[in-house]
């Protein structure tokens, strides 16, 4: 746990979930830049100022500005949990921040809106459209991010949706964005959720803005769908890291006796999976939908089959740590004899990880890019 030294106080912050020998901080230079800018401009003179924070990852902004009781919007269950944990780490009540998911924006006008620039342009577009009704002529908007995440296309979205936009000079490889709010009275309708027809089916797949591979079926999932089990011997199937739920939906179709559970740490992903499953089965099948970290909250020894296409990054941090956590928790959640099926790029070496953990691993199918692996709990 490291100390964030800000103009608003010193705060102990840690990343979530906590990992042994963590080498990464729970904030970045853009968080520091934003807090210093607020202080330099004295933007929070009034304790009653209404503050909205979007995409705070672990609470650097929310905790530092907790005295102003900010509303915090994030699509990440991990971010929600990390912010709450860091409030408690600093002996601050959870009530000092009103945390909402990205499909539940507040109403009313705000004095200060702070936005950490997301990786996805679609997500940014949806968020900027969502905050337009919250702007008054006096609302100050400050966005921030690392230089590598801010492109010409990023600034064009601010110009198009909010108003004339300037940027700061770079500092510690971070940059701030200053859009000037122009209340022209025009309503901009979000193009999200968007969708496509799932190939070789009649299913219309809906995707909220933050969902991976929003416009079409990605090639890894396409390969996975070609090899899903269809023996109808599984009583409970979990789509782990479900995204829009296509894998679980097709598994349900091929295993008509199975009960399906969809799990993801993205609220938009879980909402997309729910909408797609319910549209496909018109209330003739029951599914469960849970936003959580990997399999937290799922009963041990309860699943017959877990289908998993692991992500290889958390926000901007790349690695196999999420996949390994998924594999470990899958072993706990599976019944004896239960199976985990995993698809991944061939070079990631999941075969060795699964064999070490489960004591067995076999190849279901492979091509030049992907491999589908199966391991069973003994």
C-alpha positions as CSV (number, residue, x, y, z in Angstrom):
1,X,0.0,0.0,0.0
2,X,1.5,3.4,-1.1
3,X,0.7,6.9,-0.1
4,X,-0.9,9.4,-2.5
5,X,0.3,12.9,-1.5
6,X,-2.3,15.3,-2.9
7,X,-3.3,18.9,-2.3
8,X,-6.4,17.4,-0.5
9,X,-4.4,15.3,1.9
10,X,-2.4,12.1,2.1
11,X,-4.2,8.8,1.5
12,X,-3.2,5.1,1.6
13,X,-4.2,3.5,-1.7
14,X,-3.9,-0.1,-3.0
15,X,-4.9,-1.8,-6.2
16,X,-7.7,-4.3,-6.1
17,X,-7.6,-7.2,-6.0
18,X,-4.5,-7.2,-3.8
19,X,-1.6,-9.3,-5.1
20,X,1.5,-10.5,-3.3
21,X,4.6,-8.4,-4.1
22,X,2.5,-5.8,-6.0
23,X,4.8,-3.5,-8.0
24,X,2.1,-1.1,-9.5
25,X,0.5,1.9,-7.8
26,X,-3.2,2.4,-7.4
27,X,-3.0,5.7,-9.3
28,X,-1.2,7.3,-12.2
29,X,0.3,10.7,-13.2
30,X,-3.0,11.7,-14.7
31,X,-4.8,11.4,-11.4
32,X,-2.1,13.6,-9.8
33,X,-2.4,16.1,-12.6
34,X,-6.2,16.4,-12.2
35,X,-6.0,16.9,-8.4
36,X,-3.2,19.5,-8.8
37,X,-5.2,21.3,-11.5
38,X,-8.3,21.5,-9.3
39,X,-6.3,22.9,-6.4
40,X,-4.4,25.5,-8.6
41,X,-7.6,26.8,-10.0
42,X,-9.4,26.6,-6.6
43,X,-12.3,24.9,-8.3
44,X,-13.8,23.6,-5.1
45,X,-14.2,26.7,-2.9
46,X,-17.7,25.6,-2.0
47,X,-18.1,22.5,0.2
48,X,-21.5,22.0,-1.4
49,X,-20.1,21.8,-4.9
50,X,-21.6,18.9,-6.9
51,X,-18.8,16.7,-8.2
52,X,-19.0,13.8,-10.7
53,X,-16.1,11.4,-11.3
54,X,-16.0,9.0,-14.2
55,X,-13.7,6.0,-14.6
56,X,-11.8,6.3,-11.3
57,X,-9.9,3.1,-11.2
58,X,-9.1,2.5,-7.6
59,X,-10.2,5.7,-5.8
60,X,-7.4,8.2,-6.3
61,X,-9.9,10.9,-7.2
62,X,-12.9,9.6,-5.2
63,X,-10.9,9.2,-2.0
64,X,-8.9,12.5,-2.3
65,X,-12.2,14.4,-2.9
66,X,-14.3,12.4,-0.5
67,X,-15.2,15.5,1.6
68,X,-17.3,16.7,-1.4
69,X,-19.3,13.5,-1.5
70,X,-18.7,12.9,-5.2
71,X,-20.9,10.8,-7.4
72,X,-18.7,8.1,-9.0
73,X,-19.6,6.3,-12.2
74,X,-17.6,3.3,-13.4
75,X,-18.3,0.2,-15.5
76,X,-15.9,-1.9,-13.4
77,X,-16.9,-4.0,-10.5
78,X,-13.3,-4.1,-9.5
79,X,-13.2,-0.3,-9.5
80,X,-16.3,-0.1,-7.3
81,X,-14.8,-2.6,-4.8
82,X,-11.4,-0.9,-4.9
83,X,-12.8,2.5,-4.2
84,X,-14.8,1.2,-1.2
85,X,-11.8,-0.6,0.1
86,X,-9.6,2.4,-0.1
87,X,-12.2,4.6,1.6
88,X,-12.1,2.1,4.5
89,X,-8.3,2.0,4.4
90,X,-8.3,5.7,5.2
91,X,-11.0,5.4,7.9
92,X,-13.5,7.1,5.7
93,X,-17.2,6.1,5.4
94,X,-18.3,4.4,2.2
95,X,-21.1,6.9,2.1
96,X,-18.6,9.6,1.2
97,X,-18.8,8.5,-2.4
98,X,-22.0,7.5,-4.2
99,X,-20.8,4.8,-6.6
100,X,-22.9,4.0,-9.6
101,X,-22.5,1.7,-12.6
102,X,-22.1,2.9,-16.2
103,X,-25.8,2.3,-17.0
104,X,-27.0,4.4,-14.1
105,X,-26.0,8.0,-14.5
106,X,-27.3,10.6,-11.9
107,X,-29.7,13.4,-12.8
108,X,-29.3,17.1,-12.2
109,X,-26.5,19.6,-12.9
110,X,-22.9,19.3,-11.7
111,X,-20.3,21.9,-10.9
112,X,-17.3,19.8,-11.7
113,X,-17.0,16.7,-13.8
114,X,-13.8,14.7,-13.9
115,X,-13.2,12.0,-16.4
116,X,-10.3,9.6,-16.8
117,X,-10.1,8.9,-20.5
118,X,-11.0,5.2,-21.3
119,X,-9.2,3.0,-23.8
120,X,-12.3,2.5,-25.9
121,X,-13.5,5.4,-28.1
122,X,-17.0,3.9,-28.1
123,X,-17.0,4.0,-24.3
124,X,-15.8,7.6,-24.3
125,X,-18.5,8.6,-26.8
126,X,-21.2,7.0,-24.7
127,X,-19.9,8.7,-21.5
128,X,-19.7,12.1,-23.1
129,X,-23.2,11.8,-24.4
130,X,-24.4,10.7,-21.0
131,X,-23.0,13.7,-19.2
132,X,-24.4,16.3,-21.6
133,X,-27.7,16.6,-19.7
134,X,-25.7,17.1,-16.5
135,X,-23.9,20.2,-17.8
136,X,-24.8,23.8,-17.1
137,X,-23.2,27.0,-18.5
138,X,-20.9,27.0,-15.4
139,X,-20.0,23.3,-15.3
140,X,-16.3,22.7,-15.5
141,X,-15.1,19.5,-17.2
142,X,-11.6,18.2,-16.8
143,X,-10.5,15.0,-18.5
144,X,-7.2,13.3,-18.0
145,X,-5.1,10.4,-19.2
146,X,-1.7,9.3,-20.1
147,X,-0.4,10.8,-23.4
148,X,-0.4,7.4,-25.1
149,X,-4.2,7.1,-24.6
150,X,-5.1,10.6,-26.0
151,X,-5.3,10.8,-29.7
152,X,-6.8,13.2,-32.3
153,X,-9.9,11.1,-32.4
154,X,-10.2,11.5,-28.6
155,X,-10.2,15.3,-28.9
156,X,-12.6,15.3,-31.8
157,X,-15.2,13.5,-29.7
158,X,-14.9,16.1,-27.0
159,X,-15.3,18.8,-29.6
160,X,-18.3,17.1,-31.2
161,X,-20.2,16.3,-28.0
162,X,-19.2,18.9,-25.4
163,X,-17.7,21.9,-27.1
164,X,-14.4,23.7,-28.0
165,X,-11.5,21.7,-26.5
166,X,-8.0,22.5,-25.5
167,X,-5.3,20.4,-23.9
168,X,-2.6,21.0,-21.4
169,X,1.1,20.4,-22.0
170,X,2.3,17.0,-21.1
171,X,3.5,16.4,-17.5
172,X,5.0,13.1,-16.4
173,X,3.6,11.6,-19.6
174,X,0.1,12.7,-18.7
175,X,-2.2,15.3,-20.3
176,X,-5.4,17.1,-19.3
177,X,-8.3,17.9,-21.7
178,X,-10.4,21.1,-21.2
179,X,-13.6,21.1,-23.1
180,X,-15.7,24.3,-22.9
181,X,-19.4,23.4,-22.4
182,X,-21.7,24.9,-25.0
183,X,-25.3,24.4,-24.2
184,X,-26.8,24.5,-27.7
185,X,-29.9,22.7,-26.7
186,X,-29.4,19.9,-29.2
187,X,-30.1,16.4,-28.1
188,X,-27.5,13.8,-29.0
189,X,-28.8,10.3,-29.0
190,X,-26.2,7.6,-28.1
191,X,-25.7,5.0,-30.8
192,X,-25.3,2.4,-28.1
193,X,-26.2,-0.3,-27.5
194,X,-25.3,-1.4,-31.0
195,X,-25.6,-4.9,-32.5
196,X,-25.2,-7.5,-35.2
197,X,-26.7,-10.7,-36.3
198,X,-24.8,-13.7,-35.1
199,X,-23.6,-15.6,-38.1
200,X,-25.3,-18.8,-39.0
201,X,-28.1,-18.0,-36.5
202,X,-31.1,-15.8,-36.2
203,X,-29.8,-14.2,-32.9
204,X,-29.5,-10.4,-32.8
205,X,-26.6,-9.7,-30.5
206,X,-26.8,-6.5,-28.5
207,X,-23.7,-4.8,-27.1
208,X,-23.4,-1.9,-24.8
209,X,-20.6,0.6,-25.5
210,X,-17.9,-1.0,-23.2
211,X,-18.2,-4.5,-24.5
212,X,-15.3,-6.2,-26.3
213,X,-15.7,-6.9,-30.0
214,X,-18.9,-4.8,-30.1
215,X,-19.4,-4.6,-33.9
216,X,-18.9,-8.3,-34.9
217,X,-17.9,-11.7,-33.7
218,X,-14.2,-11.8,-32.9
219,X,-12.2,-14.7,-34.5
220,X,-11.3,-16.3,-31.2
221,X,-15.0,-16.6,-30.1
222,X,-15.9,-17.8,-33.6
223,X,-13.5,-20.7,-33.2
224,X,-14.7,-21.4,-29.7
225,X,-18.3,-21.6,-30.9
226,X,-17.4,-24.2,-33.5
227,X,-16.2,-26.6,-30.8
228,X,-18.6,-26.1,-27.8
229,X,-19.7,-29.3,-26.1
230,X,-23.2,-30.4,-27.1
231,X,-23.7,-33.7,-25.1
232,X,-26.3,-32.1,-22.8
233,X,-24.8,-33.8,-19.8
234,X,-24.0,-30.6,-17.9
235,X,-26.5,-29.4,-15.3
236,X,-24.8,-26.0,-14.6
237,X,-22.7,-24.1,-17.1
238,X,-20.8,-20.9,-16.3
239,X,-19.7,-18.4,-19.0
240,X,-16.8,-16.9,-17.1
241,X,-15.7,-13.5,-18.5
242,X,-18.9,-13.6,-20.5
243,X,-18.7,-10.3,-22.4
244,X,-21.9,-10.1,-24.5
245,X,-22.8,-13.7,-23.5
246,X,-22.5,-15.3,-27.0
247,X,-20.6,-18.3,-25.7
248,X,-23.0,-19.0,-22.9
249,X,-26.0,-18.4,-25.2
250,X,-24.8,-20.9,-27.8
251,X,-23.8,-23.4,-25.0
252,X,-27.4,-23.1,-23.7
253,X,-28.8,-23.8,-27.1
254,X,-26.6,-26.9,-27.5
255,X,-27.3,-28.1,-23.9
256,X,-31.0,-27.7,-23.5
257,X,-31.1,-29.2,-19.9
258,X,-28.4,-26.9,-18.5
259,X,-28.8,-23.9,-16.2
260,X,-26.6,-21.0,-17.3
261,X,-24.7,-18.4,-15.3
262,X,-23.0,-15.4,-16.9
263,X,-20.2,-13.7,-15.0
264,X,-18.1,-10.6,-15.8
265,X,-16.5,-7.7,-14.0
266,X,-18.1,-5.2,-16.5
267,X,-21.6,-4.1,-15.7
268,X,-22.2,-3.4,-19.4
269,X,-21.0,-6.9,-20.3
270,X,-23.4,-8.5,-17.8
271,X,-26.3,-6.3,-19.0
272,X,-25.5,-7.2,-22.6
273,X,-25.4,-10.9,-21.8
274,X,-28.7,-10.7,-19.9
275,X,-30.5,-8.9,-22.8
276,X,-29.1,-11.3,-25.4
277,X,-30.0,-14.5,-23.4
278,X,-33.5,-13.3,-22.7
279,X,-34.1,-12.3,-26.3
280,X,-32.8,-15.6,-27.6
281,X,-35.0,-17.8,-25.3
282,X,-38.0,-15.5,-24.8
283,X,-38.2,-16.4,-21.1
284,X,-38.3,-20.1,-21.8
285,X,-34.9,-20.6,-20.1
286,X,-33.6,-19.1,-16.9
287,X,-30.2,-17.5,-16.6
288,X,-28.2,-16.0,-13.8
289,X,-26.2,-12.8,-14.3
290,X,-23.5,-11.6,-11.9
291,X,-21.0,-8.7,-12.0
292,X,-18.1,-9.7,-9.8
293,X,-14.3,-10.5,-9.8
294,X,-13.8,-13.8,-11.6
295,X,-16.0,-16.2,-9.6
296,X,-16.4,-14.5,-6.3
297,X,-19.8,-15.1,-4.9
298,X,-20.3,-18.4,-6.8
299,X,-20.9,-21.5,-4.6
300,X,-18.0,-24.0,-4.4
301,X,-18.5,-27.4,-6.0
302,X,-21.5,-26.2,-7.9
303,X,-20.7,-26.2,-11.6
304,X,-20.3,-29.0,-14.2
305,X,-18.8,-26.9,-17.0
306,X,-17.0,-23.5,-17.1
307,X,-16.4,-21.9,-20.4
308,X,-13.6,-19.3,-20.4
309,X,-12.0,-16.9,-22.8
310,X,-9.6,-15.1,-20.4
311,X,-8.7,-11.4,-20.8
312,X,-5.0,-10.7,-20.8
313,X,-5.2,-7.2,-19.3
314,X,-6.7,-5.2,-16.5
315,X,-7.2,-1.7,-17.7
316,X,-3.7,-0.9,-19.1
317,X,-1.9,-3.6,-17.3
318,X,-1.1,-6.6,-19.5
319,X,-0.4,-10.1,-18.1
320,X,-1.7,-13.6,-17.4
321,X,-2.6,-12.9,-13.7
322,X,-6.3,-12.6,-14.4
323,X,-6.3,-15.9,-16.3
324,X,-4.5,-17.7,-13.5
325,X,-7.0,-16.3,-10.9
326,X,-9.8,-17.5,-13.1
327,X,-8.3,-21.0,-13.4
328,X,-7.7,-21.3,-9.6
329,X,-11.3,-20.1,-8.8
330,X,-12.7,-22.4,-11.4
331,X,-11.2,-25.4,-9.8
332,X,-12.9,-24.4,-6.5
333,X,-16.3,-23.8,-8.1
334,X,-16.3,-27.0,-10.3
335,X,-17.8,-30.2,-9.0
336,X,-15.7,-33.3,-8.9
337,X,-15.4,-34.4,-12.6
338,X,-16.4,-30.9,-13.7
339,X,-14.6,-29.4,-16.7
340,X,-13.1,-26.1,-17.6
341,X,-12.8,-25.3,-21.3
342,X,-10.4,-22.4,-22.2
343,X,-9.6,-20.7,-25.4
344,X,-6.5,-18.6,-25.8
345,X,-3.7,-17.6,-28.1
346,X,-1.4,-20.5,-28.6
347,X,1.7,-18.6,-27.3
348,X,0.1,-17.9,-23.9
349,X,1.0,-21.3,-22.5
350,X,-2.3,-22.0,-20.7
351,X,-1.8,-25.7,-21.2
352,X,1.1,-25.8,-18.7
353,X,-0.9,-23.7,-16.2
354,X,-4.0,-25.9,-16.4
355,X,-2.0,-29.1,-16.2
356,X,-0.1,-27.9,-13.1
357,X,-3.4,-26.9,-11.4
358,X,-5.7,-29.7,-12.4
359,X,-3.3,-32.5,-12.9
360,X,-4.5,-32.9,-16.5
361,X,-5.2,-31.0,-19.7
362,X,-6.0,-32.0,-23.2
363,X,-6.5,-30.1,-26.5
364,X,-10.0,-30.0,-27.9
365,X,-9.0,-28.2,-31.1
366,X,-6.4,-25.8,-32.4
367,X,-5.5,-23.7,-35.4
368,X,-2.6,-21.5,-36.3
369,X,-3.6,-18.8,-33.8
370,X,-5.8,-20.3,-31.1
371,X,-6.0,-23.4,-29.0
372,X,-9.0,-24.8,-27.0
373,X,-8.0,-26.7,-23.9
374,X,-10.0,-28.9,-21.5
375,X,-9.1,-29.8,-17.9
376,X,-11.2,-31.8,-15.4
377,X,-11.4,-31.5,-11.6
378,X,-10.2,-34.8,-10.2
